[in-house]
């Protein structure tokens, strides 16, 4: 028998297991992709495990692109099954640009670049100075993993990473969980799994 689907009605929609799966999956998927890549590198090196460290830095943007691409596709599929629209997870903007997908993406990219610049040249150096260190003004290339392409690092780790994580955690998961839980109870597991995803990445 199919799960009942109710769009913001009094009765909670079915398929809540999909939300929990999407919350639990990101750190597991990231670890699985990283482990698979490291295993392939060791096999190609004839069993030499010393190649793992030097190989992971350049590969990290590709790993993040694969990880977040899979998560985003899975989220869109689950949204379709749940009858959850992009509007319901917060895509439309409160002005005319909301009618244009390109406009929404453009606003998000511009906002992300502005916030990144504020962090790199404002709050980051300020925190360093308050901690007693000499403030450093770092460009995106210097924050990329050693040996990686800075453009891919920016795309995979910041642009796509931030976009997918926001849609997954504060969009789809929060909307679905608040159908069954109070807002504080819905936020708590979201924060826990978000933290687990970033535990090894910073």
C-alpha positions as CSV (number, residue, x, y, z in Angstrom):
1,X,0.0,0.0,0.0
2,X,1.4,3.4,-1.0
3,X,2.4,5.9,1.7
4,X,-0.1,8.8,2.0
5,X,1.1,12.1,0.5
6,X,-0.4,15.3,1.9
7,X,1.0,18.7,1.0
8,X,1.1,20.8,4.1
9,X,-2.1,19.4,5.3
10,X,-3.1,18.4,8.9
11,X,-1.9,14.9,8.4
12,X,1.9,14.4,8.0
13,X,3.1,13.1,4.7
14,X,4.5,9.6,4.4
15,X,8.0,8.7,3.4
16,X,9.7,10.4,6.4
17,X,12.4,7.6,6.2
18,X,13.7,9.4,3.1
19,X,14.4,12.5,5.1
20,X,16.4,10.5,7.7
21,X,18.3,8.7,4.9
22,X,19.3,12.0,3.4
23,X,20.5,13.3,6.7
24,X,22.5,10.2,7.5
25,X,23.9,9.5,4.0
26,X,26.2,12.5,3.3
27,X,29.1,11.7,5.6
28,X,28.8,8.0,4.8
29,X,28.8,8.7,1.1
30,X,31.7,11.1,1.3
31,X,33.7,8.5,3.2
32,X,32.8,5.8,0.8
33,X,33.8,7.8,-2.3
34,X,37.1,8.9,-0.6
35,X,37.8,5.3,0.5
36,X,37.1,4.0,-3.0
37,X,39.4,6.6,-4.6
38,X,42.2,5.8,-2.1
39,X,41.8,2.1,-2.7
40,X,42.2,2.6,-6.4
41,X,45.3,4.8,-5.9
42,X,46.9,2.1,-3.7
43,X,46.1,-0.7,-6.3
44,X,47.5,1.4,-9.1
45,X,50.6,2.0,-7.0
46,X,51.1,-1.7,-6.5
47,X,50.0,-1.7,-2.8
48,X,52.0,1.4,-1.7
49,X,49.8,3.1,0.8
50,X,52.1,6.1,1.0
51,X,50.4,7.5,-2.2
52,X,47.1,8.1,-0.4
53,X,48.1,11.4,1.4
54,X,49.6,13.2,-1.7
55,X,46.8,11.9,-3.9
56,X,43.8,13.1,-1.8
57,X,44.5,16.8,-1.9
58,X,44.2,17.1,-5.7
59,X,41.3,14.7,-5.8
60,X,39.2,16.4,-3.1
61,X,37.3,18.8,-5.4
62,X,36.3,15.9,-7.7
63,X,35.2,13.9,-4.6
64,X,33.1,16.8,-3.4
65,X,31.6,17.3,-6.8
66,X,30.6,13.6,-7.0
67,X,29.3,13.5,-3.5
68,X,27.2,16.6,-3.7
69,X,26.0,15.8,-7.2
70,X,24.7,12.4,-6.0
71,X,23.1,14.0,-3.0
72,X,21.3,16.7,-5.0
73,X,20.0,14.2,-7.5
74,X,18.7,12.0,-4.7
75,X,17.1,14.9,-3.0
76,X,15.3,15.9,-6.2
77,X,14.1,12.4,-6.6
78,X,12.8,12.2,-3.0
79,X,11.1,15.5,-3.4
80,X,9.3,14.2,-6.4
81,X,8.2,11.1,-4.5
82,X,7.1,13.3,-1.6
83,X,5.3,15.8,-3.8
84,X,7.5,18.5,-2.4
85,X,8.1,21.5,-4.7
86,X,11.1,23.8,-4.9
87,X,8.9,26.6,-3.8
88,X,8.1,24.7,-0.6
89,X,11.8,24.4,0.3
90,X,12.4,28.1,-0.2
91,X,13.5,28.7,-3.7
92,X,11.3,31.6,-4.8
93,X,12.6,35.1,-4.1
94,X,10.3,37.8,-2.8
95,X,10.7,39.9,-6.0
96,X,10.4,39.6,-9.7
97,X,13.6,37.5,-10.2
98,X,11.7,34.6,-8.5
99,X,10.2,33.7,-11.8
100,X,13.6,33.0,-13.3
101,X,15.8,30.0,-12.2
102,X,18.8,31.8,-13.6
103,X,18.0,34.8,-11.5
104,X,17.7,32.7,-8.3
105,X,21.0,31.0,-9.0
106,X,22.6,34.3,-9.9
107,X,21.5,35.9,-6.6
108,X,22.8,32.9,-4.7
109,X,26.2,32.9,-6.4
110,X,26.6,36.6,-5.9
111,X,25.6,36.3,-2.2
112,X,28.0,33.4,-1.8
113,X,30.9,35.3,-3.3
114,X,30.2,38.4,-1.1
115,X,30.0,36.3,2.0
116,X,33.2,34.4,1.0
117,X,35.0,37.8,0.5
118,X,33.7,39.0,3.9
119,X,35.1,35.9,5.6
120,X,38.4,36.0,3.7
121,X,39.1,39.7,4.1
122,X,37.0,40.7,7.1
123,X,35.9,38.2,9.8
124,X,38.7,35.7,9.2
125,X,41.6,38.1,9.6
126,X,39.7,39.7,12.5
127,X,39.4,36.4,14.4
128,X,43.1,35.7,13.7
129,X,44.0,39.2,15.1
130,X,41.8,38.6,18.2
131,X,43.5,35.3,18.8
132,X,46.8,37.0,18.8
133,X,48.0,35.9,15.4
134,X,49.0,38.1,12.5
135,X,46.0,38.5,10.3
136,X,46.3,36.8,6.9
137,X,44.4,37.8,3.8
138,X,44.1,34.6,1.8
139,X,42.9,34.1,-1.8
140,X,40.7,31.2,-2.8
141,X,43.7,29.4,-4.3
142,X,45.6,29.3,-1.0
143,X,42.6,27.8,0.8
144,X,42.3,25.0,-1.8
145,X,43.8,21.6,-0.9
146,X,47.4,21.3,-1.9
147,X,47.9,20.4,-5.6
148,X,44.2,20.8,-6.5
149,X,42.7,23.1,-9.1
150,X,41.6,26.3,-7.2
151,X,38.6,26.8,-9.6
152,X,37.4,23.2,-9.1
153,X,38.0,23.6,-5.3
154,X,35.9,26.8,-5.3
155,X,33.1,25.1,-7.4
156,X,33.1,21.8,-5.6
157,X,33.7,22.9,-2.0
158,X,32.1,26.3,-1.8
159,X,29.6,27.0,-4.6
160,X,28.1,23.5,-5.2
161,X,28.8,22.3,-1.7
162,X,27.1,25.2,0.0
163,X,24.2,25.2,-2.4
164,X,23.4,21.5,-2.1
165,X,23.9,21.5,1.7
166,X,21.5,24.5,2.2
167,X,18.9,22.8,0.0
168,X,19.2,19.5,1.7
169,X,19.5,20.5,5.4
170,X,17.7,23.9,5.7
171,X,15.4,23.2,2.7
172,X,14.1,19.7,2.2
173,X,14.9,18.1,5.6
174,X,13.8,21.0,7.7
175,X,10.5,21.4,5.8
176,X,9.7,17.7,6.1
177,X,10.8,17.3,9.7
178,X,8.7,20.3,10.9
179,X,5.6,18.5,9.6
180,X,6.1,16.0,12.4
181,X,8.3,17.8,15.0
182,X,8.5,21.1,16.7
183,X,11.1,23.5,15.2
184,X,13.8,23.0,17.9
185,X,13.4,19.2,17.6
186,X,13.6,19.4,13.8
187,X,16.7,21.6,13.9
188,X,18.7,19.4,16.4
189,X,19.2,16.3,14.2
190,X,19.8,18.5,11.2
191,X,22.7,20.3,13.1
192,X,24.1,16.9,14.3
193,X,24.3,15.4,10.8
194,X,25.6,18.7,9.3
195,X,28.3,18.6,11.9
196,X,29.2,15.0,11.2
197,X,29.5,15.8,7.4
198,X,32.0,18.6,8.2
199,X,33.9,16.8,11.0
200,X,36.7,15.8,8.6
201,X,36.5,18.7,6.3
202,X,36.5,21.7,8.6
